[in-house]
Amino acid sequence: MEKFTENLSKLEESLQNTFNKTVNRPRKVLERFPTLFLLLVTAGVVLVLFGFERLFDSIAYFHDNPILMIILGLGILVFTGRLYKKLDK
């Protein structure tokens, strides 16, 4: 039984080391090139938002009723806020 727990302990330590090496690698790259990653993330967010804008603009009903888009957007924000509070408990 001692050998089993010893092997299990070694396996756990090996997994922790592998996990730490895997997780720390992206952090090192991010620390070396923060501006590059900031620009890439910003471009990604802008492209996604612009894509959503074009998508909703192509729906004629939303294009003709922008107030409906505002109400729908606020409803989604309220729903996700309440869901977050409920799941946070």
C-alpha positions in Angstrom: 0.0 0.0 0.0 2.9 2.4 0.7 4.3 1.8 -2.7 0.9 2.7 -4.3 0.7 6.0 -2.3 4.3 6.8 -3.2 3.7 6.2 -6.9 0.4 8.2 -6.7 2.3 11.0 -5.0 5.0 11.0 -7.8 2.3 11.0 -10.4 0.6 13.9 -8.8 3.8 15.9 -8.6 4.6 15.1 -12.3 1.2 16.2 -13.4 1.5 19.4 -11.4 4.9 20.2 -13.0 3.6 19.5 -16.5 0.6 21.7 -15.8 2.7 24.6 -14.4 5.0 24.5 -17.4 2.1 24.5 -19.8 0.3 27.4 -18.1 3.4 29.5 -17.5 4.5 29.4 -21.2 1.7 31.7 -22.5 2.3 34.1 -19.6 5.9 34.4 -20.6 5.0 35.2 -24.2 2.3 37.7 -23.1 4.8 39.4 -20.8 7.4 39.7 -23.7 4.9 41.1 -26.2 2.1 42.9 -24.4 1.5 45.5 -27.1 1.2 42.8 -29.8 -1.4 40.8 -27.8 -3.2 44.0 -26.9 -3.5 44.9 -30.6 -4.6 41.4 -31.6 -7.3 41.2 -28.9 -8.5 44.7 -29.8 -8.7 43.8 -33.4 -10.6 40.6 -32.6 -13.1 42.4 -30.4 -13.7 45.1 -33.0 -14.2 42.6 -35.8 -16.7 40.6 -33.8 -18.6 43.7 -32.8 -18.6 44.9 -36.4 -19.7 41.5 -37.6 -22.7 41.6 -35.2 -23.5 45.1 -36.3 -23.5 44.0 -40.0 -25.6 40.9 -39.1 -28.3 42.8 -37.3 -28.2 45.6 -39.9 -29.0 43.0 -42.6 -32.2 42.1 -40.8 -34.8 44.5 -42.2 -37.0 44.5 -39.1 -34.1 45.6 -36.9 -32.8 48.1 -39.5 -36.3 49.8 -39.6 -36.7 49.7 -35.8 -33.5 50.6 -34.0 -35.4 51.2 -30.7 -36.3 47.5 -30.8 -32.6 46.6 -30.9 -32.0 48.8 -27.9 -34.8 47.2 -25.9 -33.7 43.7 -27.0 -30.1 44.5 -26.0 -31.1 45.8 -22.6 -33.3 42.8 -22.0 -30.4 40.5 -22.8 -28.1 42.4 -20.4 -30.7 42.3 -17.6 -31.2 38.5 -18.2 -27.5 37.8 -18.2 -27.0 39.9 -15.1 -29.7 38.1 -13.2 -28.3 34.7 -14.4 -24.8 35.7 -13.2 -26.2 36.6 -9.7 -28.1 33.4 -9.5 -25.2 31.2 -10.6 -22.7 33.1 -8.3 -24.5 31.9 -5.1 
